[in-house]
Amino acid sequence: MVSAIYYSSQTGHTRQYARLLAEALSLPWYDMARRVPAPKSREVIYMGWLFAGKVKGYEKAAKENRVKAVCATGMSPPSDKLTESIRAANKIPADVPVFYMQGGFNMKALPLPLRGIMYFKNKSIAAGLRKVDAMNAHQAATFRMTQKAYSAVDRKNLDPVIAWYNSL
Ligand SMILES: Cc1cc2nc3c(=O)[nH]c(=O)nc-3n(C[C@H](O)[C@H](O)[C@H](O)COP(=O)(O)O)c2cc1C
């Protein structure tokens, strides 16, 4: 039985989703960066932010706990292709559902080395999106993130996770 949410967050967006999900499911939530980790061997929903396609902290969580679902947040627009690439890049077993929810981006909240990486990355993401004729809402949100701090965190993005949990 899933009895906790375990998460990792660098700039707070995944933390917001973890809090919203914890409230929706009435589960305790544990920050991987804190000294009190999720109790070992528990069945957990793991939530982490995307770093070059990797779900931060997933590997550690999968060693310590029984991860029953993975929720990844990132700045990309959601798509089935993205969800499948997250599964492949992180070697998430086929029987573990993967959910992706658009988070946010805040350059000023990042440590300096990561700012350097993202300064150039954001320029190339923005250049790609400028070529899109009519951006959809998710693409527009990603574009905004490349220009200034912007959050697309929305409780509705958790609906598929909540539906999955309620079907257990
Ligand atoms: C170094 C770095 C790499 C990133 N790589 C990706 C990525 O591969 N895909 C993506 O969609 N977002 C990527 N992002 C964006 C973050 O995943 C996004 O801002 C996320 O919402 C941050 O969550 P947090 O606020 O909980 O830390 C990257 C951000 C940084 C700083």
The ligand as a Gaussian input file, in Angstrom:
#p B3LYP/6-31G(d) Opt

LIG

0 1
 C       20.311000      22.029000     -15.077000
 C       18.853000      21.893000     -15.403000
 C       18.450000      20.918000     -16.308000
 C       17.095000      20.784000     -16.651000
 N       16.713000      19.803000     -17.524000
 C       15.390000      19.698000     -17.876000
 C       14.952000      18.688000     -18.769000
 O       15.722000      17.835000     -19.226000
 N       13.645000      18.671000     -19.124000
 C       12.732000      19.577000     -18.640000
 O       11.557000      19.521000     -19.012000
 N       13.108000      20.511000     -17.736000
 C       14.408000      20.595000     -17.349000
 N       14.793000      21.530000     -16.426000
 C       13.775000      22.391000     -15.792000
 C       13.379000      21.907000     -14.390000
 O       13.140000      20.522000     -14.389000
 C       12.126000      22.672000     -13.952000
 O       12.491000      24.013000     -13.759000
 C       11.487000      22.080000     -12.700000
 O       10.174000      22.572000     -12.579000
 C       12.279000      22.425000     -11.457000
 O       11.652000      21.847000     -10.340000
 P       11.946000      22.369000      -8.856000
 O       11.455000      23.793000      -8.793000
 O       11.195000      21.460000      -7.983000
 O       13.416000      22.279000      -8.639000
 C       16.128000      21.672000     -16.080000
 C       16.552000      22.657000     -15.152000
 C       17.887000      22.750000     -14.816000
 C       18.303000      23.801000     -13.815000

